[in-house]
Structure formats: structure tokens, C-alpha cells
Amino acid sequence: MHFGFSYVGLIFLVLLTVPNLIWTRHKPKDYDHYQCQENKYLTLLERIGEVLVTCLVLIFSDFNWHSWTNWNWWLIAAALCMLLYEIFWIRYFMGSKRMTDFYAPILKIPVAGASLPVFAVLCLAIYGKNPFLALAAIILGIGHIGIHLQYQNMIRKDNH
């Protein structure tokens, strides 16, 4: 592991942040009803994971592109996850912006808006051979995916 700025990490953070900022003005109408019921432990894990991931992807240069090895497939996998994540957002913003739209799978990936960025960060951690980022991705995943699975279950209950 090598300390240094990661432009790949910065690109990933921009790809994560911009749609989320736009989303704050285009939340599904019932979102606040579900958010107030969030599991506080999952929320804490999500926040810890977000801070760790944000810091770690920027301070290790190992995440930047380097000469071709088989490890580069992990960076490609991370980029594909991010591409699917951006497609998720485009589909959401062009749709009716309902809670059910927000939790519709992409390519059978459940809670894609929560799962894909976690998978992307985990792949980036493997590419950079960075156990700290892998642990941060796992912490983020437990919180973020857990919260969104909880929301998805609440939506199913409310719709039955």
C-alpha cells in the first residue's frame, strides 16, 4: 500500500456524490416515512463506512491505473459496477420517482442503488490490494445495504 492521491478514488467519489446530491431534490414522496424507521445501528455503520471509504479512496495511490496485470480486471469490475450504478440513477430520474422505482433491481441485482456502489468499492479495494478499504466497504455494505433491504421490506408490507 502506498500513500498518495488517487484520481481513480476521486472519480469514484464524484460518480457517487453527484447523483445523490441531485436525488436530495427528487426523493420519492414517501421516503421520509421510511427514513424515520431506520435501524439506528445500521445508520451508524453506514455513516462510519461512508467516512472511511471517502478518506481511504483518496489517500492511497494504489487505486490508480497501473501497467496491465490480471489485477486490473478488478478495476474493470469496479468500473462496470459504477456504470450500472449510474444507469440505476438515470432510470430513477427518468421514471416516476416512487419508492418502488428506487428499489427495482438492475440485472437481478437487488437494491441496486445500495449494492452496486458497495460492490464497486470492494472491487477497488481488491484491485488496490488494500485491506483497509475492503473492511470499510464491508462496514458500509452492512449499514447501507441493510438499511435499503429494510426499506424494501417495509415497502412490500405497505403494498400488501
N, C-alpha and C positions, 0 to 999 in steps of 0.2 A: 504494500500500500504506500502511495506517495502523496504527500500533501501538495496541493496546488489547485488552481482554479479549474473547474470543469465546465467547459462551454456546453457539453452534452447535458450535464446536470441543469444548467441554466435553461437550455431549450426545453427540457422536460418540465421544469417548473413553470415556464411560460405557457406550455401546452396544457398544463393542469390548471393554472390560475385564471387565464383569460375566460374560458367558458364558465367557470364558477363565478367570476365577477359578473358576467352577463346574466347568469342564472339568478342572481340576487334580485334582479328586476323582473324575472319571468318565472317565479316559483309557481308550482301548482297551487290552485286555490285552497286546498285543504292541508297544505304542508304544515302549517303551524299547529293544527290539531294533532298531528302525529309527532311532531318535534317535541312537544311538551311532555310526551310519554316516553322519551328516550331513556334507555338504561344509563344511569349516570356513570357506572363503571366502564361501559363501552365508550361513552363520550370521553372519559378521561384517557383511556388507551388511545382513542383516535387522536386526541389533541397532542399527546406525548409523541405518537408516531409521526404526526404532521411536522412537529418542530424538529424531531430528529432527522427525518427524511430531508426536509428543506435545507438543513445545515449540512448534512453529510454529502448530498449530491453535489454540493458546490465546492467542498474543500478537498476533494480527492481527485487528482488529475487522471487516475486510473480509468475513469469513466469515459474519457475522450477517445476518439478513434485512434487506433494504432495499426501498425502493419498487420496484414492478414494472418490470422491463426484460426483454428476451429473455435476459439472462444468468441470470435466476432459474431458467430451465429446467435449468441445470447443477446448481443446488442441489436441484431436484426429482429430477434423475437421481441425485445423491449420496444423497438420502434413500431413493429406491427401492432402490439398491444395499444400503443399510443395512437396509432392511426385508427384503430377500431374505436377507441375512446372518443376521438374527435368525430367520427361518424355517429356515435351514440348521441353526442351533443347536437349535431346538425339535425338528426332525426327528431330529437326532442324539440328543438327550437322551431322547426318547420311544422311540427304537429300541433295538437290541441292543448298541450301542456297540462295534462291531467296526471294525477298520481300514478294511475295505471300505466301511462306512457313512460313515466320516469323509471318504472321498474320492469319494462318489457326487455326480454333478453335479446342479445345480438349473437347470431351463430350459436344459439343454445347456451350461451354463457349467461348464467343467472346474475341478477343485479349488476349488469354490465358497467353501469356508471360508477359503481364502487369497486368491483372486482378488477376491471381492466387496468386502472392506474396502479393498483397494488401489484398485480402480475408484472406490469412494466418495470416497476421499481425493483422487484425481486429479480427479474431477469438482468437488469442493470447491475445489481449487486453481484450476481454470479459472473457477469462479464468482467467487472472490475475486481473480482476476487476479494470482495470486501465484506467480511462477516458482520461488521457494524451496521452497514446499510441493510443487509439481509435481516438482521434482528429488528431494525427499525421498521422494515417493510412488514414483518410478521406482526409486530405490535400494532402498526397502522391497520393492517388487514383484519386483525381480531376486532378492533374497535369499529372501523369504517364499514367493513362488510357485515359485521354483526349488527350494527345499527340499521343498515339498509335491509337486511333479512328480517329484522324486527318490524320495520315499516311495511315491508311486503306482506308479512303475515297479518298485520293489522288491517291492511287494505283488503286482503282476502276475506277476513272475518266481517268487515263492514259491508262488503259486496254480496255476502250470502245471506 
